[in-house]
Amino acid sequence: HNLPYSPIMTIHKIALNRAIIVFVGAIFAFTLGAKGAAPEAIFLSWQRDPSTTMTITWRTESRTTSALVEYGEHTWLESEVPGTTTQAIENGKWYHVVELTNLKPATRYYYRVQGTSGEWTPSYSFRTAPNTTADFHFAVFGDNGTEYDGTTASQTIKQKIAEIAPDFVLSTGNLTYADGDTCTDRTPCVARSWEKWLTEVTQFAKERPLMPVPGNREVMNETRFDWGEYFFTRSFSLQSQNGEGVYSFDYGNAHIVALYSPDTDGLAGGWQYRWLMNNLAATQKTWKIVYFHHPVYASGPSKGVGVFQQWLGPVFDQFD
């Protein structure tokens, strides 16, 4: 749907029994530096194994000489790692990405990132994924957007996720609502709205990895560069072998799969469908969790419902 927010539902402690869980657009809960050139829009994600890696992304308003992160198991941050820098969505701003590797599973790490003039953020922390069947909890939300026209619901949802403090967060697409529906001056507003959303999610994503999938609003003409690259791909550091919209990862006793539902052809027996079948067949994890933007069943008209029911429904039943 196209609502900027959805209700919240709570479920606690995923463990023990075999099942497959499917998420589509909505929100579910399962049990910064100063302005200017200072680092902002800081968020975590995974490009590889969540038990041994962590990727840190942040933004500055000027280009730094190098992307730099200090981190360690102790608050004195005993290690330093450089990264990469790319142009941000909004002109004059820059994204910086550092991937930490060879981490210990189920371990608390502390980190901070460097800004343009050598200033550092406060120290934040994260915990790597367990490689056991220990209980964990996570949040799922979608169709969020930013505060506009005096609304506060989108921000309230982000604040609630920060309060819940899950182990990680999944987003089912239509992240920013940065498109022509809410932007009258088009391109400048779209870029500002996109960057604003990244700033708003920092309140939880600086310590809780955020793993999004694209919705229909992430693949609009307004949300891509002139050369065709989508803002989604530029902003997030995810697994890249399928264009960052289709990927999977393991967390504890769960196997989690992200699908790109705007590509109905790929899901209707095409490459995405084949990838999904092979992916689910290969895992031995107790829980299989699949998330994407569009619903399999809907109370009203919704793009692709027939395709999803015909092709995805039987897959979910098969691997339940």
C-alpha positions as CSV (number, residue, x, y, z in Angstrom):
1,H,0.0,0.0,0.0
2,N,1.0,3.6,-0.1
3,L,0.4,4.7,3.4
4,P,3.4,6.4,5.0
5,Y,3.1,4.2,8.2
6,S,1.6,1.1,9.5
7,P,0.6,-0.4,12.9
8,I,3.1,-2.3,15.1
9,M,2.9,-5.9,16.1
10,T,5.2,-7.6,18.6
11,I,6.5,-11.2,18.7
12,H,9.3,-12.4,20.9
13,K,12.1,-15.0,20.9
14,I,12.6,-16.8,17.6
15,A,14.0,-20.3,18.2
16,L,13.4,-24.0,18.3
17,N,10.6,-24.9,15.8
18,R,10.9,-25.2,12.0
19,A,9.0,-22.6,10.0
20,I,9.1,-20.1,7.2
21,I,8.1,-16.5,7.8
22,V,7.2,-14.0,5.1
23,F,7.2,-10.2,5.5
24,V,5.8,-7.6,3.1
25,G,5.4,-3.8,3.5
26,A,4.4,-2.7,7.0
27,I,6.1,-2.5,10.4
28,F,6.5,-5.4,12.8
29,A,8.6,-5.6,16.0
30,F,10.3,-8.8,17.1
31,T,11.6,-9.2,20.4
32,L,25.7,12.3,15.4
33,G,28.0,14.7,14.9
34,A,27.4,18.5,14.5
35,K,26.1,20.1,11.3
36,G,28.4,21.0,8.5
37,A,31.2,18.6,7.6
38,A,30.7,16.5,10.7
39,P,29.7,12.8,10.1
40,E,26.0,12.2,9.9
41,A,23.5,9.6,8.5
42,I,25.5,6.7,10.1
43,F,24.2,3.2,9.6
44,L,25.3,-0.4,9.8
45,S,24.6,-3.2,7.3
46,W,26.1,-6.5,6.2
47,Q,27.7,-7.3,2.9
48,R,28.9,-10.7,4.1
49,D,28.7,-13.0,7.1
50,P,26.9,-11.2,10.0
51,S,28.8,-13.2,12.6
52,T,32.3,-12.0,11.4
53,T,31.8,-8.7,9.5
54,M,30.1,-5.4,9.8
55,T,29.8,-2.6,7.2
56,I,29.6,1.1,8.4
57,T,28.3,3.8,6.2
58,W,28.1,7.6,6.9
59,R,27.8,10.9,5.1
60,T,29.7,14.2,5.2
61,E,29.0,17.6,3.6
62,S,32.6,17.8,2.3
63,R,34.9,15.2,0.9
64,T,37.3,13.7,3.5
65,T,40.8,12.8,2.5
66,S,40.0,9.2,3.6
67,A,37.1,7.2,5.1
68,L,38.3,6.1,8.4
69,V,36.9,4.0,11.3
70,E,38.4,3.2,14.7
71,Y,37.0,0.2,16.4
72,G,37.7,-2.6,18.9
73,E,36.3,-4.8,21.7
74,H,37.2,-2.1,24.2
75,T,36.2,1.5,24.4
76,W,39.7,2.7,23.7
77,L,39.3,1.4,20.1
78,E,42.5,-0.4,19.4
79,S,42.2,-0.8,15.6
80,E,41.8,1.5,12.5
81,V,40.4,0.7,9.1
82,P,40.2,2.9,5.9
83,G,37.4,2.6,3.4
84,T,35.9,4.2,0.3
85,T,34.2,7.4,-0.6
86,T,31.6,8.1,-3.3
87,Q,29.3,11.1,-4.2
88,A,26.1,11.1,-2.2
89,I,22.6,11.5,-3.7
90,E,22.4,15.2,-2.8
91,N,25.0,17.4,-4.5
92,G,28.0,18.4,-2.4
93,K,27.6,15.5,0.0
94,W,29.6,12.3,0.2
95,Y,29.1,8.7,1.4
96,H,31.9,6.8,3.2
97,V,32.0,3.0,3.6
98,V,34.2,0.8,5.8
99,E,33.8,-3.0,6.1
100,L,35.1,-4.5,9.3
101,T,36.2,-8.2,8.8
102,N,37.6,-11.1,10.9
103,L,35.3,-10.2,13.8
104,K,34.4,-12.6,16.6
105,P,30.8,-14.0,16.6
106,A,28.4,-12.9,19.4
107,T,30.8,-10.1,20.4
108,R,30.3,-6.5,21.4
109,Y,32.4,-4.0,19.4
110,Y,32.8,-0.2,19.8
111,Y,33.5,2.2,16.9
112,R,33.6,5.8,15.7
113,V,33.9,7.4,12.3
114,Q,35.9,10.4,11.2
115,G,34.7,13.6,9.6
116,T,36.2,16.0,7.2
117,S,38.5,17.9,9.5
118,G,39.6,15.0,11.5
119,E,36.9,15.2,14.1
120,W,35.4,12.0,15.4
121,T,31.9,11.0,16.3
122,P,31.1,9.7,19.8
123,S,31.7,6.0,20.1
124,Y,28.8,3.7,19.2
125,S,28.6,-0.1,19.5
126,F,27.2,-3.2,17.8
127,R,27.1,-6.9,18.4
128,T,28.0,-9.5,15.8
129,A,25.6,-12.3,15.1
130,P,25.8,-15.5,17.1
131,N,26.9,-18.7,15.4
132,T,24.6,-20.7,17.7
133,T,20.9,-21.2,18.1
134,A,20.6,-18.5,20.7
135,D,17.3,-16.5,20.8
136,F,17.3,-13.1,19.0
137,H,14.8,-10.5,18.0
138,F,14.5,-8.1,15.1
139,A,12.3,-5.4,13.7
140,V,10.6,-5.2,10.2
141,F,9.1,-2.0,8.8
142,G,8.2,-0.5,5.4
143,D,6.3,2.3,3.7
144,N,7.9,4.7,6.0
145,G,8.9,8.1,4.5
146,T,10.0,11.2,6.3
147,E,8.1,13.9,8.2
148,Y,6.3,16.2,5.8
149,D,3.1,18.2,5.8
150,G,3.2,18.3,9.6
151,T,3.1,14.5,10.0
152,T,5.1,12.8,12.7
153,A,4.1,9.1,12.3
154,S,7.1,8.1,10.2
155,Q,9.5,9.5,12.8
156,T,7.6,7.9,15.6
157,I,8.1,4.5,14.1
158,K,11.8,5.0,13.8
159,Q,11.9,6.2,17.5
160,K,9.9,3.1,18.5
161,I,12.4,0.8,16.8
162,A,15.3,2.6,18.6
163,E,13.4,2.0,21.9
164,I,12.9,-1.7,21.2
165,A,16.6,-2.1,20.4
166,P,16.4,-5.2,18.2
167,D,19.4,-7.1,17.1
168,F,18.9,-6.0,13.5
169,V,16.2,-4.3,11.3
170,L,14.7,-5.3,8.0
171,S,12.9,-2.8,5.7
172,T,10.4,-3.9,3.1
173,G,10.8,-1.0,0.7
174,N,9.2,2.3,-0.1
175,L,11.7,3.7,2.3
176,T,11.8,7.5,1.8
177,Y,8.8,8.4,-0.3
178,A,11.2,10.8,-2.0
179,D,9.4,11.1,-5.3
180,G,7.1,13.3,-7.3
181,D,4.1,12.6,-5.0
182,T,5.6,14.6,-2.1
183,C,8.1,16.8,-3.9
184,T,6.9,19.8,-6.0
185,D,10.3,20.9,-7.1
186,R,11.3,17.4,-8.2
187,T,15.0,16.6,-8.3
188,P,16.3,18.9,-5.5
189,C,13.5,17.8,-3.2
190,V,13.8,14.1,-4.0
191,A,17.5,14.2,-3.1
192,R,16.9,16.2,0.1
193,S,14.1,13.8,1.2
194,W,16.3,10.8,0.5
195,E,19.1,12.1,2.6
196,K,16.7,13.2,5.3
197,W,15.5,9.6,5.7
198,L,19.0,8.3,6.0
199,T,19.6,10.9,8.8
200,E,16.4,9.9,10.6
201,V,17.2,6.2,10.7
202,T,20.6,6.9,12.3
203,Q,18.9,6.9,15.7
204,F,18.7,3.1,15.5
205,A,20.8,2.1,12.5
206,K,24.1,3.4,14.0
207,E,24.0,0.4,16.3
208,R,21.4,-2.0,14.7
209,P,22.2,-3.2,11.2
210,L,19.6,-2.1,8.6
211,M,18.9,-4.5,5.7
212,P,16.4,-3.0,3.2
213,V,14.9,-4.2,-0.1
214,P,13.6,-1.9,-2.9
215,G,9.9,-1.2,-3.2
216,N,8.2,0.4,-6.2
217,R,9.2,3.9,-5.1
218,E,12.9,3.0,-5.1
219,V,12.7,2.2,-8.8
220,M,11.0,5.4,-10.1
221,N,12.6,7.8,-12.6
222,E,12.9,10.4,-9.8
223,T,15.0,8.1,-7.6
224,R,17.8,7.4,-10.0
225,F,20.7,9.2,-11.6
226,D,20.8,10.3,-15.2
227,W,23.0,7.4,-16.1
228,G,20.5,4.9,-14.7
229,E,21.9,4.0,-11.3
230,Y,19.2,3.9,-8.6
231,F,19.7,5.9,-5.4
232,F,19.0,2.7,-3.4
233,T,22.2,1.1,-4.9
234,R,24.3,4.2,-4.2
235,S,23.1,4.6,-0.6
236,F,23.3,1.1,0.8
237,S,26.2,-1.4,1.1
238,L,24.6,-4.8,0.7
239,Q,25.5,-8.0,-1.1
240,S,26.1,-7.0,-4.7
241,Q,25.9,-10.2,-6.8
242,N,22.3,-9.6,-7.6
243,G,22.3,-5.8,-7.7
244,E,21.7,-5.4,-4.0
245,G,18.0,-6.1,-4.2
246,V,18.1,-9.9,-3.9
247,Y,20.3,-11.5,-1.3
248,S,20.3,-13.7,1.8
249,F,22.2,-14.0,5.1
250,D,22.2,-16.2,8.2
251,Y,21.6,-15.0,11.7
252,G,21.7,-17.6,14.4
253,N,19.3,-20.4,13.6
254,A,17.5,-18.4,10.8
255,H,18.1,-18.0,7.1
256,I,16.8,-14.6,5.9
257,V,16.0,-13.9,2.2
258,A,15.4,-10.5,0.5
259,L,13.5,-10.4,-2.7
260,Y,13.0,-7.6,-5.3
261,S,9.2,-7.8,-5.8
262,P,8.9,-5.0,-8.5
263,D,10.5,-7.6,-10.8
264,T,7.4,-9.7,-11.3
265,D,8.9,-11.3,-14.4
266,G,11.9,-12.5,-12.4
267,L,9.6,-14.0,-9.8
268,A,7.2,-15.7,-12.2
269,G,9.5,-18.6,-13.0
270,G,12.4,-16.3,-14.0
271,W,15.8,-15.8,-12.6
272,Q,14.7,-14.6,-9.1
273,Y,12.4,-17.6,-8.8
274,R,15.1,-20.0,-9.7
275,W,17.6,-18.3,-7.4
276,L,15.0,-18.5,-4.5
277,M,14.4,-22.2,-5.0
278,N,18.1,-23.0,-5.0
279,N,18.7,-20.7,-2.1
280,L,16.1,-22.2,0.2
281,A,17.0,-25.7,-0.8
282,A,20.6,-25.1,0.2
283,T,20.0,-23.9,3.8
284,Q,19.7,-26.2,6.9
285,K,18.6,-23.4,9.2
286,T,15.5,-24.0,11.3
287,W,13.8,-20.7,10.4
288,K,13.5,-19.4,6.9
289,I,12.4,-15.7,6.7
290,V,11.5,-14.1,3.4
291,Y,10.8,-10.4,3.0
292,F,9.9,-8.1,0.1
293,H,7.6,-5.2,-0.7
294,H,4.4,-6.4,-2.3
295,P,1.9,-8.7,-0.5
296,V,1.1,-12.2,-1.6
297,Y,-2.5,-11.6,-0.5
298,A,-4.2,-8.3,-0.4
299,S,-7.6,-6.8,0.6
300,G,-7.6,-4.7,-2.5
301,P,-5.9,-4.3,-5.9
302,S,-2.1,-4.7,-5.6
303,K,0.6,-5.1,-8.2
304,G,1.7,-8.7,-8.8
305,V,-0.7,-10.4,-6.3
306,G,-1.6,-13.1,-8.9
307,V,2.0,-13.7,-9.7
308,F,3.0,-14.0,-6.1
309,Q,0.2,-16.4,-5.3
310,Q,0.9,-18.6,-8.2
311,W,4.7,-18.7,-7.9
312,L,5.8,-17.8,-4.4
313,G,2.9,-19.3,-2.4
314,P,3.8,-22.9,-3.3
315,V,7.5,-22.2,-2.6
316,F,6.8,-21.0,0.9
317,D,4.6,-24.1,1.5
318,Q,7.2,-26.4,0.2
319,F,10.0,-25.1,2.5
320,D,7.8,-24.6,5.5
